[in-house]
Amino acid sequence: MTTNARPAPESSDQGPDLLSLYKTMVTIRLFEEMVGELFTAAKLHGAVHLCTGQEAVAAGACAALRPSDYITSTHRGHGHCIAKGGRLDPMLAEIFGKATGYCRGKGGSMHIADLEAGILGANGIVGGGLPIAAGAALACKLQKNGRVVLCFFSDGASNQGSFHESLNLASVLALPVIFLCENNQWAVSTPASRSMQVRDIADRAAGYGMPGMVVDGNQVLDVWDAVHRAAARARSAGGPTLIEAKTYRWEGHYRGDPQAYRPRAEVDEQRAHRDPIVLFRSYLKAEGLLDGPGAQRIEADVKQAIEAAVRFAEGSPDPASEDLYSDLYAEEGRLP
């Protein structure tokens, strides 16, 4: 269990739109499945790192934020971008490397950013988003704009030096930032149990004088509640919070990873009994908020939107050679 140096306030509002939250999770799942299929069909360049099975973390966390808040993401960040309001067309075009993509085809799968939606960018460097989040939170504090920054990172990133530096600085300066560890149990091929001597990464919060919370990362409402309380604390000048959402990575580290490092039965067990979408759908049905036909309609709508995004991406032009050296420097005043 974790030790809270300073308790976070309890959630006080009525919560998120549950059906919208469910649709976000379904969108992330089907988007990732489509990206996986496109990669297998050799229609995408580079590598793709999918977040299948981790949909509740992204959806629940971003639903607890305001549209004006910021997030920093990771190499496994498609779900974060979708949940924060990223549009499917430019996302998929970016993954295809097309000029209509968010980064004009120059970033690819691991570097999607949308400043208007508060997405400060995914990051191919493990732990690379932590200091970016601290810096953005410092800017928010200095500008007194009431915004908070949510930093997604992994269990592997929690062992990087950038983790210590970022959490220490954020605590010392009481920055409005939420550090959300998406513990999917595997850092490439290394299980979390073999890379640290603590059971809960959130226990490390005590060393920085901030609250640490552990939540079930497959229960979307648990994630929402934790992030909502941390955001309220940050907005009231209470400083940062460390949240650990325990989930599981269904796919390999990358699409095509043979996964010789873990037994197939372990993955099958998670798929059969810990699917976050199935868990939330069962809850919605029990509450009388969703039935079978309703779930089918949501899935059909999402599939239609994703198929349209694929057509948009496939029909988009490649970046022009004369644009090779453009976009090297940020334009002054680009941040909203």
C-alpha positions in Angstrom: 0.0 0.0 0.0 1.1 3.6 -0.5 1.7 6.3 2.0 0.0 9.6 1.3 2.2 12.5 2.5 -0.8 14.9 2.0 -4.3 13.4 1.3 -6.0 14.4 -1.9 -9.5 15.8 -1.8 -12.4 13.5 -2.6 -14.2 13.8 -5.9 -17.2 16.1 -5.7 -18.9 16.3 -9.1 -21.2 13.8 -10.8 -18.6 12.1 -12.9 -18.1 11.5 -16.6 -20.6 10.7 -19.4 -20.5 6.9 -19.1 -21.6 6.1 -22.6 -19.1 8.6 -24.1 -16.4 7.0 -21.9 -17.3 3.5 -23.2 -17.2 4.8 -26.8 -13.7 6.2 -26.2 -12.5 2.8 -25.0 -14.1 1.0 -28.0 -12.5 3.6 -30.3 -9.0 3.0 -28.9 -9.4 -0.8 -29.1 -10.7 -0.8 -32.7 -8.1 1.8 -33.8 -5.3 -0.2 -32.4 -6.6 -3.4 -34.1 -6.8 -1.5 -37.4 -3.2 -0.2 -37.0 -2.0 -3.7 -36.3 -3.7 -5.1 -39.4 -2.3 -2.3 -41.6 1.2 -2.9 -40.2 0.9 -6.7 -40.8 -0.2 -5.9 -44.4 3.0 -3.9 -44.8 1.1 -0.6 -45.4 2.9 1.2 -42.6 6.6 2.0 -42.2 8.7 1.7 -39.0 7.3 0.0 -35.9 4.0 0.3 -34.0 3.5 -0.1 -30.3 -0.1 -0.9 -29.5 -2.0 -0.3 -26.2 -4.6 -3.0 -26.7 -5.9 -4.1 -23.2 -4.9 -0.8 -21.6 -7.9 1.3 -22.9 -9.3 2.1 -19.4 -6.2 4.1 -18.3 -6.2 6.5 -21.2 -10.0 6.9 -21.4 -10.5 7.3 -17.6 -7.6 9.6 -17.1 -8.4 12.0 -19.9 -12.1 12.1 -19.1 -11.1 13.6 -15.7 -9.3 16.5 -17.4 -10.6 19.7 -18.8 -10.2 20.3 -22.6 -7.7 23.0 -21.9 -5.4 20.8 -19.8 -2.3 19.2 -21.2 -1.0 15.6 -21.5 2.4 14.2 -22.4 2.4 10.7 -23.9 4.7 7.7 -24.6 5.8 5.5 -27.5 2.6 3.5 -26.8 0.4 6.6 -27.0 -2.4 6.2 -29.6 -4.9 5.7 -26.9 -3.8 8.8 -25.0 -4.2 10.9 -28.1 -7.7 9.6 -28.9 -8.9 10.0 -25.3 -7.7 13.6 -25.1 -9.6 14.5 -28.3 -7.2 13.7 -31.1 -8.9 13.3 -34.5 -8.7 10.0 -36.2 -7.9 11.3 -39.7 -4.7 13.2 -39.0 -3.6 10.6 -36.5 -3.8 7.8 -39.0 -2.4 10.0 -41.7 0.6 10.6 -39.4 1.1 6.9 -38.8 1.0 6.4 -42.6 3.7 9.2 -42.9 1.4 11.4 -45.0 1.5 15.2 -45.3 -2.0 15.5 -43.9 -0.8 14.0 -40.6 -0.6 15.9 -37.3 3.2 16.3 -37.8 3.0 16.4 -41.6 4.1 12.8 -41.8 7.5 13.5 -40.1 6.7 12.0 -36.7 5.0 8.8 -37.3 3.4 6.5 -34.7 5.5 7.5 -31.7 5.5 11.3 -32.2 1.9 12.4 -32.6 1.1 15.9 -31.2 -1.9 18.2 -31.3 -1.3 21.4 -29.4 -4.9 22.6 -29.8 -6.1 19.5 -28.0 -3.5 19.8 -25.3 -1.5 16.9 -26.6 2.1 18.0 -26.1 3.4 15.0 -28.0 4.2 11.3 -27.6 7.8 10.4 -27.1 10.0 7.6 -28.3 12.4 8.0 -25.4 11.4 6.0 -22.3 10.8 8.5 -19.5 11.2 11.4 -22.0 7.8 12.9 -21.3 8.4 13.3 -17.5 10.6 16.5 -17.7 8.4 17.9 -20.5 5.4 17.5 -18.2 7.2 19.2 -15.3 8.2 22.1 -17.6 4.7 22.5 -19.0 3.3 22.5 -15.4 5.8 25.2 -14.4 4.6 27.3 -17.3 1.0 26.8 -16.2 1.9 27.9 -12.6 3.7 31.0 -13.8 0.9 31.9 -16.1 -1.7 31.2 -13.4 -4.0 29.7 -16.1 -5.6 27.1 -14.0 -4.5 24.2 -16.2 -2.9 20.9 -15.1 -0.6 18.6 -16.9 -1.1 14.8 -17.0 2.0 12.8 -17.6 1.6 9.2 -18.9 4.7 7.0 -18.4 5.4 3.3 -17.9 6.8 1.1 -15.2 10.1 1.0 -17.1 10.2 4.8 -17.1 9.9 4.8 -13.3 13.5 3.5 -13.1 14.9 6.3 -15.3 16.7 9.2 -13.8 14.2 11.5 -15.4 11.6 10.1 -13.1 13.4 11.2 -10.0 14.4 14.6 -11.3 10.9 15.4 -12.6 9.0 14.3 -9.4 11.5 16.0 -7.2 11.3 19.3 -9.0 7.5 19.1 -9.3 7.2 18.5 -5.5 9.7 21.3 -4.6 7.8 23.8 -6.7 4.3 22.4 -6.0 3.6 22.1 -9.7 0.1 21.3 -11.1 1.1 18.0 -12.6 -0.2 14.4 -12.3 2.3 11.6 -12.9 0.3 8.6 -14.1 2.3 5.4 -14.3 0.7 3.0 -16.7 2.1 -0.2 -15.2 1.4 -2.9 -17.9 3.8 -5.2 -16.1 6.4 -5.4 -18.9 9.3 -3.1 -19.9 9.9 -4.6 -23.3 10.7 -8.1 -22.1 11.5 -7.4 -18.5 8.7 -8.0 -15.9 8.3 -5.2 -13.4 8.8 -7.8 -10.6 12.5 -8.2 -11.7 13.4 -4.6 -12.1 12.5 -3.1 -8.7 12.3 -4.0 -5.1 8.9 -2.4 -4.3 5.6 -4.0 -5.1 3.9 -0.7 -5.9 5.6 2.1 -7.8 3.3 4.5 -6.1 5.1 3.9 -2.9 7.9 6.0 -4.2 5.7 9.1 -3.9 6.5 9.2 -0.2 10.1 10.1 -1.0 9.0 13.2 -2.8 6.4 14.3 -0.3 3.4 13.8 -2.6 0.4 11.5 -2.4 0.7 8.1 -4.1 -2.3 6.1 -5.2 -2.7 2.6 -6.7 -5.7 1.9 -8.9 -7.0 -1.0 -10.9 -6.0 0.2 -14.4 -8.6 -2.1 -16.0 -11.5 -0.4 -14.2 -12.1 2.9 -16.0 -14.1 4.6 -13.3 -11.4 3.9 -10.7 -8.9 5.6 -13.0 -11.2 8.5 -13.6 -11.8 9.0 -9.8 -8.1 9.0 -9.0 -7.2 11.4 -11.7 -10.1 13.7 -10.9 -9.1 14.0 -7.3 -5.4 14.6 -8.3 -6.5 17.3 -10.7 -8.6 19.0 -8.1 -5.6 19.0 -5.8 -3.3 20.4 -8.4 -5.7 23.2 -9.3 -5.9 24.2 -5.7 -2.1 24.6 -5.4 -1.7 21.3 -3.6 1.0 20.2 -5.9 1.7 16.9 -7.8 0.3 13.4 -7.3 1.7 10.0 -8.4 -0.8 7.5 -9.5 -0.1 3.9 -10.5 -2.7 2.2 -12.7 -2.0 -1.5 -12.8 -3.0 -3.0 -16.2 -1.6 -5.4 -18.7 -0.1 -5.2 -22.2 -1.9 -7.7 -24.4 0.4 -7.2 -27.4 4.1 -7.6 -27.6 6.4 -4.7 -27.1 5.9 -4.0 -30.8 3.7 -5.6 -33.4 5.5 -8.7 -34.6 7.3 -9.3 -31.2 7.5 -13.1 -30.8 7.0 -12.7 -27.0 9.2 -15.6 -26.1 9.8 -14.0 -22.7 6.3 -14.7 -21.4 3.9 -17.7 -21.4 0.9 -17.5 -23.8 -1.4 -18.7 -21.0 -0.6 -15.5 -19.1 -1.8 -13.3 -21.9 -4.9 -15.5 -22.5 -5.8 -15.2 -18.9 -5.8 -11.4 -19.0 -7.8 -11.4 -22.3 -10.4 -13.8 -20.9 -10.9 -12.3 -17.4 -9.5 -8.7 -17.3 -10.7 -7.1 -20.5 -11.4 -3.5 -19.5 -14.0 -3.0 -22.2 -15.9 -6.2 -21.1 -15.7 -5.2 -17.5 -17.1 -1.7 -18.2 -19.8 -3.0 -20.6 -21.0 -5.4 -17.9 -21.2 -2.5 -15.4 -23.2 -0.4 -17.9 -25.6 -3.2 -18.6 -26.1 -3.9 -14.9 -26.9 -0.2 -14.4 -29.4 -0.3 -17.3 -27.4 2.2 -19.4 -26.4 -0.1 -22.2 -27.9 -3.2 -23.9 -26.6 -5.5 -26.6 -28.0 -3.5 -29.6 -26.7 -0.3 -28.1 -23.2 -1.7 -27.8 -23.4 -3.0 -31.4 -24.4 0.5 -32.6 -21.5 2.1 -30.9 -19.1 -0.4 -32.4 -20.6 0.1 -35.8 -20.3 3.9 -35.6 -16.7 3.6 -34.5 -15.8 1.1 -37.2 -17.3 3.5 -39.8 -15.2 6.4 -38.5 -12.0 4.4 -38.5 -12.6 3.1 -42.0 -13.1 6.7 -43.2 -9.8 7.6 -41.5 -8.0 4.8 -43.3 -9.4 6.1 -46.7 -8.4 9.6 -45.8 -4.8 8.5 -44.9 -4.4 6.3 -47.9 -5.6 9.0 -50.3 -3.4 11.7 -48.7 -0.1 12.9 -50.4 3.3 12.1 -49.2 5.4 15.0 -47.7 7.0 17.1 -50.4 10.8 17.0 -50.7 11.0 20.8 -50.4 9.5 20.5 -46.9 12.3 18.3 -45.6 13.8 21.2 -43.6 10.6 22.9 -42.5 9.1 22.6 -39.0 12.5 22.4 -37.4 11.7 25.2 -35.0 8.5 26.0 -33.2 6.7 29.1 -34.2 6.5 31.8 -31.6 3.2 31.7 -29.7 2.2 28.3 -31.0 1.0 27.0 -27.6 -2.7 27.8 -27.0 
